[in-house]
Amino acid sequence: RAQKVLQDRAFANEKIDFLWNSTVEEFVGDGSKITGVRVKDVNTGEVTTHDADGVFIYVGLLPVSDPFKDLNITDAEGWIVTNEQMETSIPGIFAVGDVRQKTLRQITTAVGDGGQAGHMVYNYVEEVKEKLAK
Ligand SMILES: Cc1cc2nc3c(=O)[nH]c(=O)nc-3n(C[C@H](O)[C@H](O)[C@H](O)COP(=O)(O)OP(=O)(O)OC[C@H]3O[C@@H](n4cnc5c(N)ncnc54)[C@H](O)[C@@H]3O)c2cc1C
């Protein structure tokens, strides 16, 4: 799932081995430090132990979108779906930043989202005010 350029760099690095379709079962240690990692192949069920001097844990990303899960505005993974104007499918509900379904989650993109959403929220509030005044 990594960017292609990062995949290529990793595949070209002779020091990196890849274990596909596997989950970590256990970190093995000698009482004072890590000595290995026990890994299970999820297809075959085979458990193997791999020597290791240390581990770096990367847990991935989870969208914090629970309050919105019943509104039908999230995708299967929980990211909130918007158009380029940051509008969800529900008028008046906007989403910006990391919680949004998008490819690059960075400060720059979050700030851009915020600027766009601010503009759209202003327009939306003005429209609602006009309707209420009629
Ligand atoms: C380890 C790490 C390193 C990163 N390094 C970089 C980098 O070098 N450069 C870069 O551009 N980006 C970097 N990023 C990404 C960047 O931090 C995010 O893209 C950016 O912070 C997204 O901003 P945001 O406002 O969408 O979300 P966040 O910054 O996550 O802000 C969301 C806020 O909402 C709050 N919140 C959540 N749920 C609720 C709720 N129910 N009620 C009230 N508040 C709530 C949270 O507590 C949080 O304060 C990094 C991210 C991580 C995790």
The ligand as a Tripos MOL2 file, in Angstrom:
@<TRIPOS>MOLECULE
LIG
   53    58     1     0     0
SMALL
NO_CHARGES

@<TRIPOS>ATOM
      1 C1          4.0480   10.8650   13.6240 C.3       1 LIG1
      2 C2          3.5000   11.8270   12.6160 C.ar      1 LIG1
      3 C3          4.3790   12.6250   11.9160 C.ar      1 LIG1
      4 C4          3.8890   13.5360   10.9720 C.ar      1 LIG1
      5 N1          4.7840   14.3280   10.2900 N.ar      1 LIG1
      6 C5          4.3210   15.2400    9.4260 C.ar      1 LIG1
      7 C6          5.2240   16.1110    8.7530 C.ar      1 LIG1
      8 O1          6.4370   16.0720    8.9440 O.2       1 LIG1
      9 N2          4.7030   17.0040    7.8780 N.ar      1 LIG1
     10 C7          3.3650   17.1060    7.6550 C.ar      1 LIG1
     11 O2          2.9440   17.9510    6.8680 O.2       1 LIG1
     12 N3          2.5010   16.2730    8.2690 N.ar      1 LIG1
     13 C8          2.9390   15.3640    9.1560 C.ar      1 LIG1
     14 N4          2.0610   14.5080    9.7840 N.ar      1 LIG1
     15 C9          0.6450   14.5880    9.4130 C.3       1 LIG1
     16 C10        -0.0360   15.7700   10.1010 C.3       1 LIG1
     17 O3          0.2130   15.7190   11.4900 O.3       1 LIG1
     18 C11        -1.5360   15.6890    9.8170 C.3       1 LIG1
     19 O4         -1.7620   15.5850    8.4300 O.3       1 LIG1
     20 C12        -2.2710   16.9050   10.3400 C.3       1 LIG1
     21 O5         -2.0460   17.0550   11.7200 O.3       1 LIG1
     22 C13        -3.7760   16.7470   10.0800 C.3       1 LIG1
     23 O6         -4.4470   17.7960   10.7020 O.3       1 LIG1
     24 P1         -5.9520   17.6000   11.1420 P.3       1 LIG1
     25 O7         -6.3570   18.9050   11.7340 O.co2     1 LIG1
     26 O8         -6.7480   17.0430   10.0180 O.co2     1 LIG1
     27 O9         -5.9470   16.4420   12.2490 O.3       1 LIG1
     28 P2         -5.2620   16.4290   13.6970 P.3       1 LIG1
     29 O10        -4.0160   17.2680   13.7180 O.co2     1 LIG1
     30 O11        -5.1580   14.9830   14.0400 O.co2     1 LIG1
     31 O12        -6.3250   17.1620   14.5960 O.3       1 LIG1
     32 C14        -7.5680   16.5630   14.9150 C.3       1 LIG1
     33 C15        -7.9510   17.0440   16.3060 C.3       1 LIG1
     34 O13        -9.2910   16.6600   16.5760 O.3       1 LIG1
     35 C16        -9.3600   16.1920   17.9050 C.3       1 LIG1
     36 N5        -10.5320   15.3130   18.0040 N.ar      1 LIG1
     37 C17       -10.6900   14.0570   17.5470 C.ar      1 LIG1
     38 N6        -11.9270   13.6010   17.8330 N.ar      1 LIG1
     39 C18       -12.5620   14.6010   18.4760 C.ar      1 LIG1
     40 C19       -13.8620   14.7510   19.0180 C.ar      1 LIG1
     41 N7        -14.7850   13.7690   18.9530 N.pl3     1 LIG1
     42 N8        -14.1810   15.9120   19.6160 N.ar      1 LIG1
     43 C20       -13.2790   16.9250   19.6800 C.ar      1 LIG1
     44 N9        -12.0280   16.8490   19.1830 N.ar      1 LIG1
     45 C21       -11.6720   15.6970   18.5800 C.ar      1 LIG1
     46 C22        -8.0410   15.4750   18.1190 C.3       1 LIG1
     47 O14        -7.7380   15.3510   19.4800 O.3       1 LIG1
     48 C23        -7.0810   16.4210   17.3970 C.3       1 LIG1
     49 O15        -6.6150   17.4470   18.2450 O.3       1 LIG1
     50 C24         2.5080   13.6200   10.7220 C.ar      1 LIG1
     51 C25         1.6390   12.8050   11.4470 C.ar      1 LIG1
     52 C26         2.1120   11.9130   12.3750 C.ar      1 LIG1
     53 C27         1.1550   11.0500   13.1410 C.3       1 LIG1
@<TRIPOS>BOND
     1     1     2 1
     2     2     3 ar
     3     2    52 ar
     4     3     4 ar
     5     4     5 ar
     6     4    50 ar
     7     5     6 ar
     8     6     7 ar
     9     6    13 1
    10     7     8 2
    11     7     9 ar
    12     9    10 ar
    13    10    11 2
    14    10    12 ar
    15    12    13 ar
    16    13    14 ar
    17    14    15 1
    18    14    50 ar
    19    15    16 1
    20    16    17 1
    21    16    18 1
    22    18    19 1
    23    18    20 1
    24    20    21 1
    25    20    22 1
    26    22    23 1
    27    23    24 1
    28    24    25 2
    29    24    26 1
    30    24    27 1
    31    27    28 1
    32    28    29 2
    33    28    30 1
    34    28    31 1
    35    31    32 1
    36    32    33 1
    37    33    34 1
    38    33    48 1
    39    34    35 1
    40    35    36 1
    41    35    46 1
    42    36    37 ar
    43    36    45 ar
    44    37    38 ar
    45    38    39 ar
    46    39    40 ar
    47    39    45 ar
    48    40    41 1
    49    40    42 ar
    50    42    43 ar
    51    43    44 ar
    52    44    45 ar
    53    46    47 1
    54    46    48 1
    55    48    49 1
    56    50    51 ar
    57    51    52 ar
    58    52    53 1
@<TRIPOS>SUBSTRUCTURE
     1 LIG1         1 GROUP 0 **** ****
